[in-house]
Amino acid sequence: MLAVIACLAGIFAILVISEILYKQKILEGEYLRKFIHISSGIFITFWPWLISWRQIQAISLGMLFVVIFDYRSKASHLSGDIKRLTYGVIFFPLGVLACALLTDNKIFFALAVLHLALADGLAAVIGTAYGKKFEYRAWHQLKTLAGTMTFWIVSVCILGTGLLFLHDSLSFSHYVFLLMALPPALAILENLAVFGTDNIVVPVAVVLALQLAI
């Protein structure tokens, strides 16, 4: 029970810090949104080592109801007050919930959520900061080459490190294949899954790909 309380307290602390950063005008817009996205995602990555799968599912479902209420009431600044249409804040807990339902492998879950947190999050940050020169549209949503390449590179780093923990069940040839094939495939999916749906499509794709390969 204490572990569940710690998990809830950690998410609450991230939200409180984000509100403070917003009110102090330190972070806003896409940067505020991705601060919440990245920090909460990294924290959630370690949940399987702290609490049960049922508890992860229950907390994810609770988070979903909270963000839907917040999205409608605008009680906080979870979405960063950005102008473009996105439902990413809603699909984030759905992505975590889907991963917890699809796998009971802690490493699979961690790699999927790290893609949700770091690959997707840093792609948006780098794309916003440096990607304006090389922009393109996917399904009428603005994307950047810098953001897409950041996603690809971070994905390689996540898989290159994380898959080493599966050395007992993963052959070297499968390791190389996943490292070469999965990051570009996920980058394409991230581009096609617009309006924030990448927050569920990408982590689910990671879990399914690992289940098929290992």
Backbone as JSON, one array per atom type, in Angstrom:
{
  "sequence": "MLAVIACLAGIFAILVISEILYKQKILEGEYLRKFIHISSGIFITFWPWLISWRQIQAISLGMLFVVIFDYRSKASHLSGDIKRLTYGVIFFPLGVLACALLTDNKIFFALAVLHLALADGLAAVIGTAYGKKFEYRAWHQLKTLAGTMTFWIVSVCILGTGLLFLHDSLSFSHYVFLLMALPPALAILENLAVFGTDNIVVPVAVVLALQLAI",
  "N": [[0.82, -1.22, 0.0], [1.96, 1.2, 0.74], [3.72, 1.59, -1.36], [1.98, 2.09, -3.49], [0.85, 4.51, -2.65], [3.18, 6.04, -2.75], [3.65, 6.06, -5.51], [1.38, 7.45, -6.44], [1.78, 9.85, -5.08], [4.13, 10.7, -6.28], [3.35, 11.31, -8.94], [1.49, 13.31, -8.39], [3.21, 15.21, -7.26], [4.77, 15.91, -9.49], [2.82, 17.19, -11.06], [2.18, 19.36, -9.41], [4.65, 20.7, -9.33], [4.84, 21.37, -12.04], [2.73, 23.2, -12.28], [3.68, 25.24, -10.66], [5.97, 25.99, -12.11], [4.7, 26.95, -14.37], [3.2, 29.13, -13.36], [5.26, 30.73, -12.47], [6.25, 31.48, -14.84], [8.31, 30.07, -16.02], [8.23, 27.76, -17.55], [6.2, 27.06, -20.38], [3.55, 26.38, -22.76], [4.5, 24.09, -25.32], [6.83, 23.2, -24.05], [6.22, 23.09, -21.32], [4.2, 21.18, -21.39], [5.62, 18.93, -22.31], [7.45, 18.65, -20.28], [5.89, 17.62, -18.19], [5.08, 15.3, -19.47], [7.54, 13.89, -20.02], [8.8, 13.68, -17.45], [6.84, 12.39, -15.84], [6.51, 10.06, -17.34], [9.06, 8.82, -17.2], [9.12, 8.29, -14.46], [6.93, 6.51, -14.23], [7.94, 4.36, -15.63], [9.33, 2.77, -13.81], [7.42, 1.61, -12.23], [6.54, -1.19, -12.42], [8.39, -2.51, -10.81], [7.73, -1.69, -8.35], [4.98, -1.82, -7.75], [2.0, -3.9, -8.27], [0.75, -5.36, -11.39], [-2.03, -5.1, -11.6], [-2.44, -2.93, -9.93], [-1.04, -0.93, -11.32], [-2.66, -0.8, -13.59], [-5.05, 0.08, -12.4], [-4.31, 2.61, -11.36], [-3.58, 3.9, -13.72], [-6.05, 3.98, -15.01], [-7.42, 5.63, -13.23], [-5.88, 7.96, -13.58], [-6.61, 8.53, -16.19], [-9.33, 9.3, -15.97], [-8.97, 11.6, -14.42], [-7.45, 13.29, -16.14], [-9.22, 13.59, -18.26], [-11.29, 14.98, -17.01], [-9.84, 17.28, -16.3], [-9.12, 18.18, -18.84], [-11.55, 18.97, -19.87], [-12.44, 20.84, -17.99], [-10.36, 22.61, -17.69], [-8.85, 22.96, -15.38], [-6.2, 22.84, -14.65], [-2.9, 23.12, -16.16], [-2.21, 20.99, -17.85], [-2.12, 20.4, -20.58], [-0.52, 22.35, -21.52], [-1.55, 24.64, -22.65], [-1.48, 24.84, -25.43], [-2.02, 25.78, -28.88], [-2.63, 24.11, -31.07], [-4.65, 21.31, -32.17], [-4.84, 18.57, -30.1], [-4.98, 15.43, -28.45], [-3.26, 14.3, -26.76], [-2.73, 14.34, -23.99], [-4.78, 12.86, -22.98], [-4.47, 10.4, -24.25], [-2.07, 9.57, -23.16], [-2.25, 8.34, -20.42], [-3.85, 6.24, -21.33], [-2.1, 4.88, -23.01], [-0.22, 3.92, -21.16], [-1.91, 2.27, -19.63], [-2.72, 0.41, -21.62], [-0.27, -0.89, -22.17], [0.23, -2.09, -19.69], [-1.81, -3.9, -19.66], [-1.26, -5.52, -21.83], [1.18, -6.81, -21.42], [3.19, -8.7, -19.08], [5.77, -8.52, -18.67], [8.4, -6.92, -17.24], [10.56, -5.53, -18.4], [9.74, -5.22, -21.07], [7.55, -3.52, -20.67], [8.86, -1.3, -19.52], [10.56, -0.46, -21.63], [8.65, 0.24, -23.54], [7.25, 2.35, -22.27], [9.33, 4.15, -21.89], [9.82, 4.87, -24.52], [7.47, 6.26, -24.97], [7.83, 8.31, -23.1], [10.54, 9.44, -23.39], [11.53, 9.2, -26.17], [9.34, 10.16, -27.74], [8.78, 12.48, -26.25], [11.23, 14.02, -26.19], [11.54, 14.34, -28.92], [9.5, 16.14, -29.55], [10.35, 18.37, -28.05], [12.94, 19.0, -29.14], [12.2, 19.3, -31.81], [10.47, 21.51, -31.64], [12.26, 23.47, -30.77], [14.38, 23.51, -32.65], [13.5, 22.77, -35.16], [12.21, 24.3, -37.15], [13.16, 24.99, -39.65], [13.09, 22.8, -41.34], [10.31, 21.61, -41.99], [7.34, 19.57, -42.26], [4.2, 18.12, -43.28], [2.0, 15.73, -41.85], [-0.9, 14.1, -42.33], [-2.14, 16.61, -42.1], [-0.99, 17.58, -39.82], [1.62, 19.4, -38.33], [4.99, 18.5, -38.64], [8.47, 17.93, -37.83], [11.72, 17.54, -39.28], [13.9, 17.45, -37.58], [12.69, 16.68, -35.18], [11.7, 14.12, -35.84], [14.09, 12.72, -36.42], [15.3, 12.92, -33.95], [13.56, 11.34, -32.42], [14.07, 8.83, -33.62], [16.84, 8.43, -33.04], [16.86, 8.49, -30.21], [15.22, 6.31, -29.74], [16.85, 4.22, -30.69], [18.88, 4.36, -28.76], [17.43, 3.74, -26.41], [16.49, 1.1, -26.95], [18.92, -0.14, -27.57], [20.23, -0.15, -25.12], [18.27, -1.14, -23.28], [17.48, -3.67, -24.27], [19.61, -5.26, -23.68], [19.18, -6.23, -21.16], [17.63, -8.37, -21.62], [19.14, -10.49, -22.39], [19.22, -13.21, -21.84], [17.07, -14.33, -23.16], [17.13, -13.35, -25.7], [18.55, -13.52, -28.83], [21.69, -12.65, -30.44], [21.39, -11.99, -33.12], [18.67, -11.34, -33.28], [18.69, -9.18, -31.59], [20.24, -7.3, -33.04], [18.6, -7.07, -35.29], [16.2, -5.96, -34.2], [17.25, -3.56, -33.3], [17.94, -2.32, -35.67], [15.59, -2.33, -37.23], [13.27, -1.64, -35.69], [13.35, 1.11, -34.56], [13.15, 2.94, -36.93], [10.65, 2.07, -37.9], [8.96, 2.68, -35.76], [9.3, 5.45, -35.73], [8.03, 6.16, -38.1], [5.4, 5.36, -37.47], [4.94, 7.13, -35.37], [4.81, 9.49, -36.77], [2.54, 9.11, -38.35], [0.49, 8.7, -36.54], [-1.52, 10.93, -35.5], [-2.73, 13.91, -33.72], [-2.14, 13.31, -31.09], [-2.47, 10.59, -30.75], [-0.25, 9.04, -30.98], [0.71, 8.6, -28.47], [-0.44, 6.32, -27.52], [-0.26, 4.52, -29.65], [2.53, 4.18, -30.24], [3.83, 3.09, -27.78], [2.31, 0.69, -27.52], [2.94, -0.56, -29.93], [5.66, -1.07, -29.49], [5.58, -2.96, -27.38], [4.16, -5.08, -28.65], [5.86, -5.67, -30.79], [8.14, -6.58, -29.44], [7.1, -8.81, -28.14], [6.58, -10.44, -30.31], [9.1, -10.84, -31.34], [10.64, -11.99, -29.35]],
  "CA": [[0.0, 0.0, 0.0], [2.86, 2.35, 0.79], [4.27, 1.77, -2.7], [0.92, 2.73, -4.28], [0.8, 5.9, -2.2], [4.38, 6.7, -3.27], [3.44, 6.27, -6.95], [0.41, 8.53, -6.58], [2.41, 11.08, -4.59], [5.11, 11.13, -7.28], [2.62, 11.95, -10.04], [0.93, 14.56, -7.85], [4.33, 16.15, -7.11], [5.12, 16.39, -10.84], [1.78, 18.13, -11.47], [2.34, 20.57, -8.59], [5.85, 21.39, -9.82], [4.52, 21.94, -13.35], [1.89, 24.39, -12.06], [4.58, 26.28, -10.13], [6.79, 26.44, -13.23], [3.83, 27.74, -15.25], [2.85, 30.41, -12.72], [6.48, 31.53, -12.41], [6.59, 31.75, -16.24], [9.57, 29.4, -16.36], [7.87, 26.88, -18.66], [4.84, 27.2, -20.89], [3.35, 25.8, -24.09], [4.99, 22.73, -25.6], [7.87, 22.83, -23.1], [5.54, 22.69, -20.09], [3.5, 19.92, -21.69], [6.58, 17.84, -22.41], [8.04, 18.46, -18.95], [4.99, 16.68, -17.52], [5.12, 14.07, -20.27], [8.81, 13.19, -19.84], [9.06, 13.37, -16.04], [5.89, 11.37, -15.37], [6.79, 8.82, -18.06], [10.26, 8.2, -16.61], [8.7, 7.79, -13.15], [6.05, 5.36, -14.44], [8.78, 3.27, -16.13], [9.8, 1.93, -12.71], [6.29, 1.09, -11.46], [6.46, -2.66, -12.27], [9.28, -2.97, -9.74], [7.22, -1.14, -7.1], [3.59, -2.22, -7.5], [1.53, -4.99, -9.13], [0.15, -4.97, -12.68], [-3.4, -4.65, -11.33], [-2.34, -1.58, -9.36], [-0.68, -0.04, -12.43], [-3.86, -0.64, -14.41], [-6.02, 0.89, -11.66], [-3.82, 3.99, -11.3], [-3.68, 4.44, -15.09], [-7.47, 4.28, -15.24], [-7.71, 6.82, -12.44], [-5.25, 9.09, -14.26], [-7.42, 8.82, -17.37], [-10.5, 10.07, -15.55], [-8.51, 12.91, -13.97], [-7.04, 14.13, -17.27], [-10.43, 13.93, -19.01], [-11.94, 16.06, -16.25], [-9.01, 18.48, -16.42], [-9.17, 18.63, -20.23], [-12.84, 19.63, -20.07], [-12.64, 21.95, -17.05], [-9.19, 23.5, -17.73], [-8.51, 23.26, -14.0], [-4.75, 23.03, -14.58], [-2.29, 23.39, -17.45], [-1.63, 19.74, -18.31], [-1.91, 20.42, -22.03], [0.41, 23.43, -21.85], [-2.27, 25.73, -23.32], [-1.04, 24.97, -26.83], [-3.11, 26.15, -29.78], [-3.0, 23.05, -32.01], [-5.56, 20.28, -31.67], [-4.2, 17.33, -29.69], [-5.58, 14.73, -27.31], [-2.15, 13.54, -26.2], [-2.84, 14.25, -22.54], [-5.74, 11.78, -22.7], [-3.91, 9.14, -24.74], [-0.91, 9.19, -22.34], [-2.61, 7.26, -19.48], [-4.35, 5.1, -22.1], [-0.92, 4.15, -23.46], [0.31, 3.19, -19.99], [-2.89, 1.23, -19.33], [-2.64, -0.62, -22.65], [0.96, -1.65, -21.97], [0.06, -2.91, -18.49], [-2.76, -4.97, -20.0], [-0.73, -6.38, -22.89], [2.38, -7.56, -21.03], [3.59, -8.8, -17.68], [7.23, -8.46, -18.7], [8.78, -5.6, -16.74], [11.45, -4.86, -19.36], [8.9, -4.81, -22.19], [6.79, -2.35, -20.22], [9.78, -0.17, -19.34], [11.0, 0.02, -22.94], [7.51, 0.88, -24.19], [6.96, 3.64, -21.62], [10.46, 5.05, -22.18], [9.56, 5.44, -25.86], [6.41, 7.25, -24.76], [8.35, 9.45, -22.34], [11.76, 10.08, -23.9], [11.61, 9.32, -27.63], [8.29, 11.08, -28.17], [8.91, 13.77, -25.55], [12.39, 14.78, -26.68], [11.29, 14.69, -30.33], [8.7, 17.37, -29.55], [11.17, 19.47, -27.53], [13.96, 19.35, -30.14], [11.49, 19.78, -32.99], [9.98, 22.87, -31.35], [13.38, 24.4, -30.61], [15.33, 23.58, -33.77], [13.0, 22.13, -36.37], [11.37, 25.15, -37.99], [13.71, 25.12, -41.0], [12.71, 21.63, -42.14], [9.0, 21.17, -41.52], [6.48, 18.9, -43.23], [2.89, 17.8, -42.71], [1.48, 14.37, -41.89], [-2.33, 14.19, -42.01], [-2.41, 18.01, -41.76], [-0.3, 17.94, -38.58], [2.98, 19.86, -38.61], [6.07, 17.69, -38.1], [9.79, 18.46, -38.17], [12.76, 16.54, -39.53], [14.71, 17.37, -36.36], [11.93, 15.91, -34.21], [11.65, 12.73, -36.27], [15.42, 12.14, -36.26], [15.51, 12.79, -32.5], [12.81, 10.14, -32.01], [14.8, 7.67, -34.14], [18.1, 8.27, -32.3], [16.54, 8.15, -28.82], [14.71, 4.94, -29.78], [18.03, 3.35, -30.8], [19.54, 4.37, -27.45], [16.58, 3.02, -25.46], [16.52, -0.32, -27.29], [20.3, -0.63, -27.5], [20.54, -0.37, -23.71], [17.26, -1.93, -22.6], [17.43, -5.06, -24.75], [20.7, -6.0, -23.05], [18.64, -6.89, -19.97], [16.91, -9.56, -22.08], [20.15, -11.31, -23.06], [18.94, -14.64, -21.64], [16.02, -14.8, -24.09], [17.27, -12.64, -26.97], [19.78, -13.84, -29.55], [22.39, -11.48, -30.96], [20.81, -11.63, -34.43], [17.4, -10.65, -33.01], [19.07, -7.88, -31.0], [20.64, -6.41, -34.14], [17.42, -6.83, -36.13], [15.33, -5.01, -33.51], [17.93, -2.27, -33.23], [17.95, -1.74, -37.0], [14.26, -2.23, -37.85], [12.19, -1.09, -34.88], [13.33, 2.58, -34.46], [12.53, 3.64, -38.07], [9.23, 1.72, -37.97], [8.28, 3.47, -34.72], [9.33, 6.85, -36.17], [6.96, 6.28, -39.1], [4.14, 5.29, -36.73], [4.81, 8.38, -34.61], [4.41, 10.51, -37.73], [1.2, 8.84, -38.86], [-0.48, 8.74, -35.44], [-1.64, 12.36, -35.22], [-3.64, 14.39, -32.69], [-1.79, 12.74, -29.79], [-2.69, 9.14, -30.69], [1.05, 8.38, -30.88], [0.94, 8.25, -27.07], [-0.87, 4.93, -27.32], [0.18, 3.69, -30.77], [3.96, 3.86, -30.14], [4.15, 2.08, -26.74], [1.68, -0.6, -27.85], [3.75, -1.16, -31.01], [6.9, -1.58, -28.88], [5.24, -4.2, -26.65], [3.79, -6.12, -29.6], [7.07, -6.05, -31.54], [9.02, -7.37, -28.55], [6.44, -10.1, -27.91], [6.71, -11.23, -31.53], [10.52, -11.1, -31.62], [11.33, -12.68, -28.25]],
  "C": [[0.85, 1.27, 0.0], [3.45, 2.66, -0.59], [3.26, 2.46, -3.61], [0.82, 4.21, -3.94], [1.99, 6.68, -2.74], [4.23, 7.0, -4.76], [2.47, 7.42, -7.2], [1.01, 9.87, -6.16], [3.42, 11.62, -5.6], [4.45, 11.85, -8.44], [2.04, 13.28, -9.58], [2.02, 15.62, -7.72], [4.74, 16.75, -8.45], [4.11, 17.43, -11.31], [1.88, 19.44, -10.7], [3.53, 21.38, -9.07], [5.57, 22.06, -11.16], [3.67, 23.2, -13.22], [2.73, 25.54, -11.53], [5.43, 26.87, -11.26], [5.97, 27.3, -14.19], [3.55, 29.11, -14.65], [4.06, 31.33, -12.59], [6.99, 31.91, -13.81], [7.97, 31.21, -16.63], [9.36, 28.47, -17.55], [6.44, 27.15, -19.08], [4.76, 26.5, -22.24], [3.86, 24.38, -24.2], [6.02, 22.28, -24.57], [7.27, 22.4, -21.76], [4.88, 21.33, -20.27], [4.47, 18.75, -21.7], [7.36, 17.64, -21.11], [7.21, 17.44, -18.17], [5.08, 15.31, -18.16], [6.38, 13.25, -19.96], [9.02, 12.77, -18.39], [8.12, 12.29, -15.52], [6.15, 10.03, -16.06], [8.0, 8.09, -17.5], [9.91, 7.59, -15.26], [7.87, 6.51, -13.3], [6.83, 4.14, -14.93], [9.14, 2.28, -15.03], [8.66, 1.32, -11.89], [6.23, -0.43, -11.35], [7.35, -3.23, -11.18], [8.79, -2.5, -8.36], [5.83, -1.68, -6.74], [3.17, -3.3, -8.5], [0.94, -4.45, -10.43], [-1.27, -4.46, -12.48], [-3.4, -3.22, -10.78], [-1.94, -0.55, -10.42], [-1.89, 0.24, -13.3], [-4.87, 0.28, -13.72], [-5.6, 2.36, -11.61], [-3.92, 4.65, -12.67], [-5.11, 4.83, -15.42], [-7.89, 5.52, -14.46], [-7.13, 8.08, -13.06], [-6.06, 9.52, -15.48], [-8.63, 9.67, -17.02], [-10.11, 11.49, -15.11], [-8.18, 13.81, -15.14], [-8.23, 14.49, -18.15], [-11.17, 15.07, -18.33], [-11.17, 17.36, -16.4], [-9.09, 19.06, -17.82], [-10.45, 19.42, -20.49], [-12.98, 20.89, -19.21], [-11.53, 23.0, -17.1], [-8.77, 23.92, -16.33], [-7.01, 23.48, -13.81], [-4.22, 23.26, -15.99], [-1.56, 22.15, -17.98], [-1.29, 19.75, -19.79], [-1.0, 21.55, -22.48], [-0.22, 24.61, -22.57], [-1.81, 25.93, -24.76], [-2.25, 25.16, -27.74], [-3.57, 24.99, -30.66], [-3.87, 21.99, -31.33], [-4.78, 19.01, -31.35], [-4.92, 16.76, -28.48], [-4.51, 13.88, -26.61], [-2.24, 13.34, -24.7], [-3.81, 13.15, -22.13], [-5.16, 10.42, -23.12], [-2.7, 8.68, -23.93], [-1.28, 8.1, -21.32], [-3.19, 6.03, -20.19], [-3.19, 4.24, -22.61], [-0.32, 3.32, -22.35], [-0.61, 2.03, -19.65], [-2.8, 0.08, -20.33], [-1.41, -1.5, -22.48], [0.84, -2.59, -20.77], [-0.91, -4.06, -18.71], [-2.16, -5.99, -20.96], [0.46, -7.24, -22.46], [2.51, -7.64, -19.52], [5.11, -8.9, -17.58], [7.67, -7.05, -18.33], [9.65, -4.83, -17.73], [10.66, -4.39, -20.57], [8.15, -3.52, -21.84], [7.69, -1.12, -20.12], [10.23, 0.41, -20.68], [9.88, 0.75, -23.67], [7.25, 2.26, -23.6], [8.1, 4.63, -21.81], [10.34, 5.64, -23.58], [8.49, 6.52, -25.77], [6.96, 8.5, -24.09], [9.47, 10.18, -23.06], [11.78, 10.27, -25.41], [10.59, 10.33, -28.14], [8.47, 12.45, -27.54], [10.05, 14.62, -26.06], [12.24, 15.16, -28.14], [10.51, 16.0, -30.42], [9.53, 18.57, -29.08], [12.19, 19.94, -28.57], [13.31, 19.9, -31.4], [10.99, 21.2, -32.82], [11.12, 23.88, -31.34], [14.19, 24.59, -31.89], [14.76, 23.12, -35.11], [12.27, 23.0, -37.36], [11.87, 25.26, -39.44], [13.24, 24.0, -41.91], [11.43, 21.04, -41.57], [8.24, 20.45, -42.63], [5.17, 18.55, -42.52], [2.54, 16.32, -42.9], [0.04, 14.42, -41.42], [-2.69, 15.57, -41.46], [-1.81, 18.43, -40.42], [1.15, 18.3, -38.9], [4.0, 18.99, -37.89], [7.4, 18.32, -38.52], [10.78, 17.31, -38.37], [13.62, 16.35, -38.28], [14.01, 16.52, -35.3], [11.91, 14.43, -34.56], [13.0, 12.04, -36.08], [15.76, 11.98, -34.77], [14.8, 11.54, -31.98], [13.6, 8.88, -32.39], [16.05, 7.4, -33.28], [17.85, 7.85, -30.86], [16.01, 6.72, -28.74], [15.86, 3.94, -29.87], [18.74, 3.24, -29.45], [18.75, 3.56, -26.42], [16.67, 1.51, -25.7], [17.93, -0.9, -27.15], [20.71, -0.94, -26.07], [19.57, -1.36, -23.07], [17.24, -3.39, -23.0], [18.56, -5.91, -24.17], [20.23, -6.74, -21.8], [17.84, -8.15, -20.32], [17.86, -10.56, -22.73], [19.91, -12.81, -22.91], [17.94, -15.2, -22.66], [16.13, -14.19, -25.48], [18.6, -12.99, -27.62], [20.42, -12.56, -30.09], [21.79, -11.02, -32.29], [19.48, -10.9, -34.25], [17.65, -9.27, -32.4], [19.41, -6.88, -32.1], [19.44, -6.06, -35.01], [16.5, -5.8, -35.49], [15.94, -3.61, -33.49], [17.92, -1.55, -34.58], [16.53, -1.44, -37.51], [13.22, -1.48, -37.02], [12.2, 0.44, -34.78], [12.75, 3.29, -35.69], [11.04, 3.32, -38.21], [8.42, 2.53, -36.96], [8.24, 4.95, -35.1], [8.24, 7.12, -37.21], [5.6, 6.28, -38.42], [3.89, 6.59, -35.98], [4.36, 9.52, -35.52], [2.96, 10.35, -38.17], [0.12, 8.96, -37.78], [-0.6, 10.18, -34.94], [-2.64, 12.63, -34.1], [-3.39, 13.73, -31.32], [-1.97, 11.25, -29.69], [-1.37, 8.37, -30.65], [1.35, 7.96, -29.44], [0.42, 6.87, -26.71], [-0.34, 4.02, -28.42], [1.63, 3.26, -30.61], [4.26, 2.85, -29.03], [3.53, 0.72, -27.0], [2.47, -1.31, -28.94], [5.05, -1.74, -30.46], [6.63, -2.91, -28.19], [4.95, -5.34, -27.63], [5.0, -6.61, -30.39], [7.99, -6.92, -30.69], [8.42, -8.74, -28.27], [6.59, -11.01, -29.12], [8.17, -11.69, -31.74], [11.19, -11.99, -30.57], [10.46, -13.82, -27.72]]
}
